[in-house]
Amino acid sequence: MMETVSLASGYGDFAVPDVALAAATAVFAEAGQRHAPLAVSPASGLPELREALAQRYRQRGAAGVTAEQVLVTSGAKTGLFALLSEMLRPGDEVVLPTPNWFGFYDLVRRAGGVLRPLPLASADNYALRPEALRAALTPATRLLIISNPNNPTGRVYSRAEWAALLAVTAEFPQLWVLSDEIYEGISFGPEPVPTLLALPDPHQRHVAVSGFSKSLALAGWGVGCLVAPPELARAVTARLFSTGVAVPVPVQAAALAATRQAEAIGAALCAQLQPARQLLLAGLAGLPGAPAEVAPEGTYYVFADFTRFLDPNLPPPAASAQLVQQLAAAGVEVVDGATCGAPGFLRLSYAVKEGALRLALARIGAVVA
């Protein structure tokens, strides 16, 4: 039976950082020595982790961030849903530049909002122009979400691009701006990925969400974080207290250790990913009719244009699904770009072992030959 190679997972093939494992193990060992239960964290997270996260944002240029604005959540999705539930009123519009992570669609719906895609073009390297943003915003728009780096495209928006967009959002005092920064440490560009929190926030309406599963190799540990203006942070804390449980202390200890070593961990992950990144980009460039594409600056995905291989007799979403099924039958799992707003594109992860990636590329080549 043919073994399937998955290039579809959102989690990388990364070893847990030694410092994180050691920190979590020490918490368990200390509880065992005392024959005592594990301590229970406050709903907002351990003070020392919140302060370490605030300090990291300050190091990235967000000078005003304080620990009271930082919350530790049971994964980034839990934090996102709590934020959306506090921000949105029934029927509020949420503008989402697309392609974007498919999870936002259901999160916004469940929080009572109405998602309005703002399509961006691969031919323009997914640039988000201020004039396009202004045209998309209405008095009913409550929230703008931007992922930086973007999943699935890998596009990184520079500080200058952020500044131009925020000049538009400043004209809408009731508009929240949410930056999904969970891949911020996976970047191959010349400059670090900027955080929204380092830019002026005249109406106190900027929020950042992140986590530890991508850039800090803590996939499966179930820990995320968010930073919000104090009043919103308090409201989200109350919601989390009422609807869930705090992140376990051993997990927060691991997250604290990883936060303190974030730069080194991120650099090591990028170094680990670099050969596979080059392998995938070269493999895609070698496919029939390959277009000239800009290499994605962030994440560990390539959002590859396969529209030339679609059945022209089918609607694009159906043709995209057909291609994905053909690849699955050949033993390669990929993410259908239609789920992200771009039928005919495929999200391919290169955070896999080299042998598996080579096998996947050979199978993809055979399907589209």
C-alpha positions as CSV (number, residue, x, y, z in Angstrom):
1,M,0.0,0.0,0.0
2,M,1.4,3.4,-1.0
3,E,2.3,5.7,1.9
4,T,0.8,9.1,1.7
5,V,3.0,12.2,2.0
6,S,1.3,15.1,3.6
7,L,2.3,18.6,2.6
8,A,-1.0,19.8,4.1
9,S,-0.2,20.0,7.8
10,G,0.0,23.4,9.5
11,Y,2.5,22.0,12.0
12,G,6.2,21.7,11.3
13,D,8.5,18.7,11.7
14,F,10.3,20.5,14.6
15,A,11.8,19.1,17.7
16,V,10.6,20.6,20.9
17,P,13.2,23.1,22.2
18,D,15.3,21.6,25.0
19,V,14.8,24.7,27.2
20,A,11.0,24.3,26.9
21,L,11.1,20.6,27.7
22,A,13.4,21.2,30.7
23,A,11.2,23.9,32.1
24,A,8.0,21.8,31.9
25,T,9.8,18.8,33.4
26,A,11.0,20.9,36.3
27,V,7.5,21.9,37.2
28,F,6.3,18.2,37.2
29,A,9.4,17.2,39.2
30,E,8.8,19.9,41.8
31,A,5.2,18.9,42.3
32,G,6.2,15.2,42.6
33,Q,8.8,16.0,45.2
34,R,6.2,17.8,47.2
35,H,3.5,15.2,46.6
36,A,1.3,18.2,45.8
37,P,-1.1,19.1,43.1
38,L,0.0,21.3,40.2
39,A,-0.6,25.0,40.8
40,V,-3.5,26.6,38.8
41,S,-2.7,29.6,36.8
42,P,-4.9,32.8,36.7
43,A,-7.2,32.9,33.7
44,S,-5.0,35.5,32.1
45,G,-1.8,33.5,32.5
46,L,1.2,33.5,34.8
47,P,2.5,37.0,35.6
48,E,6.0,36.1,34.7
49,L,5.0,34.8,31.2
50,R,2.8,37.8,30.5
51,E,5.7,40.1,31.5
52,A,8.2,38.2,29.3
53,L,5.8,38.4,26.4
54,A,5.3,42.2,27.0
55,Q,9.1,42.6,27.1
56,R,9.5,40.8,23.8
57,Y,7.0,43.1,22.1
58,R,8.8,46.1,23.6
59,Q,12.1,44.7,22.1
60,R,10.3,44.5,18.7
61,G,9.4,48.2,19.0
62,A,6.1,48.2,20.8
63,A,7.3,50.4,23.6
64,G,4.0,50.9,25.3
65,V,3.0,47.3,25.8
66,T,2.5,46.2,29.4
67,A,1.9,42.9,31.0
68,E,-1.7,43.8,31.8
69,Q,-2.4,43.9,28.1
70,V,-1.1,40.4,27.5
71,L,-3.2,37.2,27.9
72,V,-2.1,33.6,27.7
73,T,-4.7,31.5,25.9
74,S,-5.3,27.8,25.2
75,G,-4.0,28.1,21.7
76,A,-4.3,31.0,19.3
77,K,-7.8,29.9,18.1
78,T,-9.2,30.2,21.6
79,G,-7.8,33.7,21.9
80,L,-9.1,34.6,18.5
81,F,-12.6,33.4,19.2
82,A,-12.7,35.2,22.6
83,L,-11.5,38.4,21.0
84,L,-14.0,38.2,18.1
85,S,-16.8,37.4,20.6
86,E,-16.0,40.5,22.6
87,M,-15.5,42.8,19.5
88,L,-18.4,41.8,17.3
89,R,-22.0,42.6,17.5
90,P,-24.5,40.6,15.4
91,G,-24.1,41.5,11.8
92,D,-20.9,43.4,12.1
93,E,-18.7,43.2,9.0
94,V,-15.2,41.8,9.2
95,V,-12.9,42.6,6.2
96,L,-10.4,39.9,5.5
97,P,-7.8,40.3,2.7
98,T,-7.7,37.0,0.8
99,P,-6.2,34.5,0.3
100,N,-6.2,33.9,4.0
101,W,-6.4,31.1,6.6
102,F,-9.6,29.2,6.2
103,G,-10.3,29.1,9.9
104,F,-11.2,32.8,10.0
105,Y,-14.4,32.2,8.1
106,D,-16.0,29.9,10.8
107,L,-14.6,31.9,13.7
108,V,-16.2,35.1,12.5
109,R,-19.5,33.4,11.7
110,R,-19.6,31.7,15.2
111,A,-18.9,35.1,16.8
112,G,-21.9,36.7,15.0
113,G,-20.0,38.6,12.4
114,V,-20.3,38.7,8.6
115,L,-17.0,38.1,6.7
116,R,-16.3,40.2,3.7
117,P,-13.3,39.0,1.6
118,L,-11.0,41.6,0.1
119,P,-9.4,39.7,-2.8
120,L,-5.7,40.3,-3.5
121,A,-3.8,39.2,-6.6
122,S,-0.9,36.8,-6.9
123,A,0.3,38.8,-10.0
124,D,0.7,41.8,-7.6
125,N,2.4,39.7,-4.9
126,Y,-0.7,40.1,-2.8
127,A,-0.1,43.8,-2.3
128,L,-2.8,45.5,-0.2
129,R,-3.2,49.0,-1.5
130,P,-4.5,51.8,0.8
131,E,-7.1,52.8,-1.9
132,A,-8.4,49.2,-2.1
133,L,-8.7,49.0,1.7
134,R,-10.5,52.4,1.8
135,A,-13.0,51.2,-0.8
136,A,-13.7,48.0,1.2
137,L,-14.5,49.7,4.5
138,T,-18.0,50.8,5.3
139,P,-19.7,52.3,8.4
140,A,-20.7,48.7,9.2
141,T,-17.1,47.4,9.2
142,R,-16.1,46.6,12.7
143,L,-12.9,44.7,12.2
144,L,-10.0,44.4,9.7
145,I,-7.9,41.2,10.0
146,I,-4.4,41.0,8.5
147,S,-2.2,38.0,8.8
148,N,1.5,38.9,8.9
149,P,3.2,36.8,7.7
150,N,0.2,35.6,5.7
151,N,-1.0,32.0,5.7
152,P,-1.2,30.6,3.0
153,T,0.8,33.0,0.8
154,G,3.8,33.7,2.9
155,R,3.5,37.4,2.2
156,V,5.1,39.7,4.7
157,Y,3.8,43.2,5.0
158,S,6.5,45.8,5.8
159,R,6.3,48.5,8.4
160,A,5.9,51.0,5.5
161,E,3.0,49.1,4.1
162,W,1.4,48.9,7.6
163,A,1.8,52.6,8.0
164,A,0.0,53.3,4.7
165,L,-2.9,51.0,5.7
166,L,-3.2,52.5,9.2
167,A,-3.5,56.0,7.7
168,V,-6.7,54.7,6.2
169,T,-8.0,52.8,9.3
170,A,-7.4,56.0,11.4
171,E,-10.2,57.6,9.5
172,F,-12.6,55.0,11.0
173,P,-12.5,55.5,14.8
174,Q,-14.8,52.5,15.6
175,L,-12.7,50.1,13.5
176,W,-10.6,47.4,15.2
177,V,-7.5,46.2,13.5
178,L,-6.3,42.7,14.3
179,S,-2.9,41.3,13.3
180,D,-2.4,37.6,13.3
181,E,1.3,37.2,13.9
182,I,1.7,33.5,14.7
183,Y,4.4,33.0,12.0
184,E,6.4,36.1,12.9
185,G,9.6,34.1,13.6
186,I,9.5,32.2,10.3
187,S,10.9,34.8,8.0
188,F,13.5,34.7,5.2
189,G,13.4,38.4,4.3
190,P,16.1,41.1,5.0
191,E,14.1,42.6,7.9
192,P,12.3,41.1,10.9
193,V,8.6,40.9,10.6
194,P,7.1,44.1,12.1
195,T,4.4,43.9,14.7
196,L,1.3,46.0,14.4
197,L,1.8,47.0,18.1
198,A,4.9,49.0,17.1
199,L,2.9,51.4,15.0
200,P,0.8,54.4,16.3
201,D,-2.7,53.4,17.6
202,P,-4.5,56.8,18.0
203,H,-7.9,55.2,18.8
204,Q,-6.6,52.3,21.0
205,R,-8.1,49.8,18.6
206,H,-5.1,47.6,17.6
207,V,-4.8,43.9,18.7
208,A,-2.2,41.2,18.0
209,V,-2.7,37.5,18.3
210,S,0.1,34.9,18.3
211,G,1.1,31.5,19.5
212,F,3.9,29.1,20.2
213,S,3.1,26.3,17.8
214,K,4.7,27.7,14.6
215,S,7.6,30.0,15.4
216,L,8.6,28.5,18.7
217,A,8.2,24.8,17.9
218,L,5.6,24.1,20.6
219,A,3.0,22.4,18.4
220,G,0.6,20.2,20.4
221,W,1.2,22.2,23.7
222,G,-1.9,24.2,23.3
223,V,-0.7,27.7,24.2
224,G,-1.2,31.0,22.5
225,C,-1.3,34.7,23.4
226,L,-2.8,38.0,22.6
227,V,-2.2,41.7,23.3
228,A,-5.1,44.1,23.5
229,P,-5.9,47.5,24.9
230,P,-6.5,47.2,28.7
231,E,-10.3,47.4,28.7
232,L,-10.6,44.8,26.0
233,A,-8.0,42.6,27.7
234,R,-10.0,42.7,30.9
235,A,-13.2,41.7,29.0
236,V,-11.5,38.8,27.2
237,T,-10.0,37.6,30.5
238,A,-13.5,37.6,32.1
239,R,-14.8,35.6,29.1
240,L,-12.0,33.1,29.3
241,F,-12.5,32.7,33.0
242,S,-16.2,32.0,32.5
243,T,-15.9,29.6,29.5
244,G,-12.7,27.7,29.9
245,V,-9.6,26.8,32.0
246,A,-6.2,28.4,32.2
247,V,-3.3,27.0,30.3
248,P,-1.6,24.4,32.6
249,V,1.4,25.7,34.5
250,P,3.9,23.2,33.0
251,V,2.9,24.4,29.5
252,Q,3.3,28.0,30.5
253,A,6.7,27.2,32.0
254,A,7.7,25.8,28.6
255,A,6.3,28.8,26.8
256,L,8.2,31.1,29.2
257,A,11.5,29.4,28.4
258,A,10.8,29.5,24.7
259,T,9.8,33.2,24.8
260,R,13.1,34.0,26.5
261,Q,15.0,32.2,23.7
262,A,12.6,33.2,20.9
263,E,15.3,34.7,18.6
264,A,17.6,31.7,18.8
265,I,14.7,29.2,18.4
266,G,13.3,31.1,15.4
267,A,16.8,31.4,13.8
268,A,17.4,27.6,14.2
269,L,14.0,26.8,12.7
270,C,14.7,29.0,9.7
271,A,18.1,27.4,9.2
272,Q,16.5,23.9,9.4
273,L,13.9,24.9,6.8
274,Q,16.2,26.6,4.3
275,P,17.3,23.5,2.4
276,A,13.7,22.2,2.0
277,R,12.5,25.7,1.0
278,Q,15.0,25.8,-1.8
279,L,14.1,22.2,-2.8
280,L,10.4,23.0,-3.0
281,L,10.9,26.2,-4.9
282,A,13.2,24.5,-7.4
283,G,10.8,21.6,-7.8
284,L,7.9,23.9,-8.5
285,A,9.9,25.9,-11.0
286,G,10.6,22.7,-12.9
287,L,7.0,21.8,-13.5
288,P,5.5,22.3,-17.0
289,G,4.7,25.9,-17.8
290,A,5.8,27.1,-14.4
291,P,5.2,30.9,-14.0
292,A,7.8,33.2,-12.6
293,E,6.8,33.6,-8.9
294,V,8.1,35.6,-6.0
295,A,9.5,33.4,-3.3
296,P,7.3,33.8,-0.2
297,E,9.1,35.7,2.5
298,G,7.5,34.1,5.6
299,T,5.9,30.9,6.9
300,Y,6.9,27.5,5.8
301,Y,4.5,27.3,2.9
302,V,4.5,28.0,-0.8
303,F,1.2,28.9,-2.2
304,A,1.7,27.6,-5.7
305,D,-0.2,28.5,-8.8
306,F,-1.6,25.3,-10.4
307,T,-4.4,27.0,-12.3
308,R,-2.8,25.9,-15.6
309,F,-3.5,22.3,-14.7
310,L,-7.2,22.7,-14.0
311,D,-10.0,21.2,-16.1
312,P,-11.4,24.1,-18.1
313,N,-14.7,22.4,-18.4
314,L,-15.4,22.7,-14.6
315,P,-16.1,25.7,-12.4
316,P,-12.8,26.8,-10.8
317,P,-13.7,25.5,-7.2
318,A,-14.7,22.1,-8.6
319,A,-11.7,21.9,-10.9
320,S,-9.4,22.8,-7.9
321,A,-11.0,20.1,-5.8
322,Q,-10.6,17.6,-8.6
323,L,-6.8,18.3,-8.9
324,V,-6.4,18.0,-5.1
325,Q,-8.2,14.6,-5.3
326,Q,-5.9,13.5,-8.1
327,L,-2.9,14.4,-6.0
328,A,-4.3,12.5,-3.0
329,A,-4.9,9.4,-5.2
330,A,-1.2,9.7,-6.2
331,G,-0.2,9.8,-2.5
332,V,0.2,13.6,-1.8
333,E,-2.0,15.6,0.5
334,V,-2.1,19.3,-0.1
335,V,-4.4,22.2,1.0
336,D,-6.8,23.3,-1.7
337,G,-6.4,27.0,-2.3
338,A,-10.2,27.2,-2.8
339,T,-10.6,26.9,1.0
340,C,-8.4,30.1,1.3
341,G,-10.2,32.0,-1.4
342,A,-8.0,31.0,-4.3
343,P,-9.1,27.9,-6.4
344,G,-6.3,26.5,-8.5
345,F,-3.6,27.3,-6.0
346,L,-2.2,24.8,-3.6
347,R,-0.7,25.4,-0.2
348,L,2.4,23.2,0.1
349,S,4.3,22.9,3.4
350,Y,8.1,22.4,3.3
351,A,8.3,21.8,7.0
352,V,8.7,18.1,6.3
353,K,11.7,15.7,6.0
354,E,13.7,16.0,2.8
355,G,13.0,12.5,1.6
356,A,9.2,13.0,2.0
357,L,9.4,16.3,0.1
358,R,11.4,14.8,-2.8
359,L,8.9,11.9,-3.1
360,A,6.0,14.4,-3.0
361,L,7.5,16.5,-5.8
362,A,8.0,13.4,-8.0
363,R,4.4,12.4,-7.5
364,I,3.1,15.9,-8.2
365,G,5.2,16.0,-11.4
366,A,3.8,12.7,-12.5
367,V,0.2,13.9,-12.0
368,V,0.6,17.1,-13.9
369,A,2.9,15.8,-16.7
